[in-house]
Amino acid sequence: MVRTLIQRLWPIVFARAGRLMKRESRKEASLKEAAFRALDNAYAPYSNFRVGAALQTRSGEVITGCNMENSAYGLAICAETLAVASAVSQGLTDFDEIAIATDDDEPTPPCGACRQVLNEFAPNIKISSYTRDGKEAVWTLDQLLPHAFVLNPSRGRA
């Protein structure tokens, strides 16, 4: 189930760059497919490094995000962080997996800042990364960020 940020009484029409997008059934879509759909919406005119992310909650909900660059580079938002922020804004904070999709030649792990954001809510989250040509890699967050900064050691850890 994909949650919307705002409850709507009318149907959603997906549009991108002036053209309508095909609306796919969320029930049948995998986390990987959701990440690639998010990748299609990435805004990366400066680096051309487009990223899509699909974050899954333990209850099965999927929240997506894509990277969004800005001409003031420090204001860029990573796909993984955007997905987490969107989920948290909807009251969702219990995550078990995130899929990352890129156009790169090799599977790409989250950047250090995104690792720290993920650690706030899911220190042992499974991270899967995919490329368009079929390469993939899987890690756990504690493998990628073995000594995370934790201000409150009990936060996010059961």
N, C-alpha and C positions, 0 to 999 in steps of 0.2 A: 504494500500500500504506500503510495506517495502522498504525503500531506502537503496541503497548500498553505501558504503564509497567511492568507486572508480567506475566510469562508465566502464563497460566491453563490449567488442565486442564478447565475447565467453560465452557459458553457464557456470553457476556455478555448480560445483560438490561438494556437501557437504561430508566431510569425518571426522570421529572421531575415534581415537584409531585404525587406520588401517582398518576400515570398512566403507563402504558407508552408508550414512544416506538417508532415504526416503525423497524426496523433496515434501513438502505439499503445497497445494494452499494457498497462503497468504490471498486471498480474503475471503476464507471460515473460516479461523482460527480466533478464538476469542483471546482476550487479555490474558485470562487465559491459553489457549493452547500454545500461544507463549511464555509465562513465563515458562511453563513446558518444552518446547523444549529447551529454553535457560538453564534451570536447568541441562539438560542432558550434557551440555558442561562445567559445572562448574569444576574448578580445585581447589580442597580443600584437598590436601593430609595431611595437618597438623592438621586441626580441624575436618575434615570430615563433616563440616557444609556447605552443598552445597546450593546455592541460584541462582535462575533465575529471571530476571525481564523483563517486557515488558512495555515500555513507549509509550503512545499514544498521538499524537499531536491533537490539536483542528481540524486540517484538515483531521484527520483519519489515518495518517501514524503511523506505529508501528516500534519502534527501540528496540532491545533487548540487554541485557547484562547478564553476569554471573560473579560470584565472581571468583577471581584469586588470590590464595595465593602465597606467596614467602617464602623461608627459612629465609629471613630477614623480619620478621613479619611486620614491618612498611611499607613495599612496597606492601602489599596486596591491592587489589582493590575490593570494594563491587560491587555487581551486579547493584544496583540502580545507583551508581555513574558512572559506566561504561556505562550504557544505556544513562544517561544524557550527558556524555562527547561525546559519539558517535553521539548523536543527534545534539549537539551544533557544532561538527566538520562538520556537513552537513548543517549548517545554520538553524537548527530547534530549536526554543526556546519557543514555545507556547504549553504547555502541559496541558492536562485535566485529565489524569488518568494514574496510574501505577499499574501493577499487579505484585505480588511477589509470587514465588513458592518455597517451601522448602520440604525437606524430614522429617522435624520436626513433633512432635506429635501435636503441636498447631500452629495456624497462627502466623507468626512472623512479627512485624512491622519493618520498617527500623531503623538502628542504628542512634544515634544522629548525626554523621557526615553526613550521607546520608540525614537525615531530613534537615540539613542546606543547603546541595547542592540543594535539591529539592526546598527549600524556595527561592533560588536565582531566579528561573524562574517561579515557580508556587506555591505561598503561600497558595492557597486553593485547591490544587490538591487532587483528590480522590485517596485513597490508598486501594487496595484490596489485601489480603494475603490469600494464599491457601496451603493446605497440600495434600499430595498424597491420604490420606484416606477420603478426601471430606470435611474437616473442612475449614471454611472460616471466615474472619473478614474484616470489612470495617471501615475506618476512613477517616477524612480529615486531611491534614497536620496541619492546625491550631489547631486541637484537640491534636495532638501528640507533637507539638512544639508551645505552646501558646505564648512564649516570645522569638521569634527568634532574633538573632543578625542581624541587618540590618544597614550597614554602610551608605547607601544612602536610606533613608526611602521611596522615590518614586520609587525605582528600583523594577521592577517586580509586581508592584501594579497599577492597572488601576483606 
